[in-house]
Amino acid sequence: MLHGRSTRFWIFLALAGMMTGTVFGEAVAAVLPDGSVALRQFFSGSAEFSIGPLGFDIYILRFYLALIAVKLNIMTFAGLLAVGVLYKWF
């Protein structure tokens, strides 16, 4: 364990950084003008991994999940690095 932190903390930190970076990348792409296709693709272009559909059905409980998806773009990794740097400072 780094710095005496639990594994759950590190998983939370990684997910928070990835989500923050993805949201930031989508926001930057939305603000860019329509003519800058290359920059828009750089910030919002992504690789998406999905699993689905998943289903679970017993007599008293029915659970159906249409899709589980993870969307990663270049800003996802930038957010992960930013959260790591912020953690090191504090």
C-alpha positions in Angstrom: 0.0 0.0 0.0 1.4 3.4 -1.0 1.3 5.9 1.8 -0.7 3.5 4.0 -3.8 3.8 1.9 -6.2 1.0 1.2 -6.8 -0.5 -2.2 -10.3 0.9 -2.3 -8.9 4.4 -1.9 -6.6 3.9 -4.9 -9.4 2.4 -7.0 -11.6 5.4 -6.1 -8.8 7.8 -6.9 -8.2 6.2 -10.3 -11.9 6.2 -11.2 -12.3 9.8 -10.1 -9.4 10.9 -12.2 -10.6 9.0 -15.3 -14.1 10.4 -15.0 -12.9 13.9 -14.5 -10.6 13.7 -17.5 -13.4 12.2 -19.7 -15.8 15.0 -18.7 -13.2 17.6 -19.3 -12.4 16.3 -22.7 -16.0 16.2 -23.7 -16.5 19.8 -22.4 -13.5 21.1 -24.4 -14.7 19.4 -27.5 -18.2 20.9 -27.1 -16.7 24.4 -26.8 -14.5 24.2 -29.9 -15.8 25.7 -33.1 -17.2 23.4 -35.8 -14.3 24.1 -38.2 -11.7 22.5 -35.9 -12.5 18.9 -36.6 -9.0 17.6 -35.8 -9.0 19.2 -32.3 -12.5 18.1 -31.7 -11.6 14.5 -32.6 -8.5 14.7 -30.4 -10.4 15.7 -27.3 -13.6 13.7 -27.8 -12.4 10.8 -29.9 -12.6 7.7 -27.8 -12.4 3.9 -27.5 -15.5 2.4 -26.1 -15.6 -1.1 -24.5 -19.0 -2.6 -23.7 -20.5 -5.8 -22.3 -24.1 -6.5 -22.8 -26.8 -7.4 -22.6 -26.6 -9.1 -19.2 -29.6 -10.7 -17.6 -30.5 -12.5 -14.4 -33.9 -14.0 -13.8 -35.2 -16.0 -11.0 -38.8 -16.4 -9.9 -38.9 -13.5 -7.4 -36.2 -11.3 -8.9 -35.5 -10.1 -12.4 -32.5 -8.1 -13.2 -31.7 -7.0 -16.7 -28.8 -4.7 -17.7 -28.8 -3.5 -21.3 -25.3 -2.4 -21.5 -22.2 -1.7 -19.4 -19.8 0.6 -21.3 -16.5 2.3 -20.5 -15.5 5.3 -22.6 -11.8 6.3 -22.7 -10.3 9.2 -24.5 -6.9 10.9 -24.3 -8.2 13.3 -21.6 -9.1 10.3 -19.4 -5.4 9.6 -18.9 -4.6 13.3 -18.4 -7.2 13.3 -15.7 -5.7 10.3 -14.1 -2.3 11.9 -14.1 -3.7 15.2 -12.7 -5.3 13.4 -9.8 -2.0 11.6 -9.1 -0.1 14.8 -9.1 -2.6 16.5 -6.9 -2.5 13.6 -4.5 1.3 13.8 -4.3 1.1 17.5 -3.4 -1.4 16.9 -0.6 
